[in-house]
Amino acid sequence: MALEALVGGFTVAAAARAAGVHRSAVHRWLKGKEEFARLLRQEQDLRRMEEAIQSQLLAVKAAEVLASGVNNGDLGASIAVLEIVGMLEPGTFDRFTQERKENEVKQ
């Protein structure tokens, strides 16, 4: 229980409460039990890898949505892509969006 709490980002004191032990016990485990410390590092590394993979999957989905917009003739998506690849100056998409909103209000 303490290991999971530490991996989840809890403090030693909070991890100790979760495990029902005094915080000094968790400190002893971290300093004196190499297996506990090794498992903690392993679990933390695994958590970081999982988060990195999730971020990459979200980036792929975002790119697919953007590509779909470009393929469907969405001018905003096209401008965003051109900004990303450096063919338009940053802020072009924001200016385009603002102008479009202003034109909609006028109509």
Secondary structure, 3 states (H helix, E strand, C coil): CHHHHHHCCCCHHHHHHHHCCCHHHHHHHHHHCHHHHHHHHHHHHHHHHHHHHHHHHHHHHHHHHHHHHHHCCCHHHHHHHHHHCCCCCCCHHHHHHHHHHHHHHHC
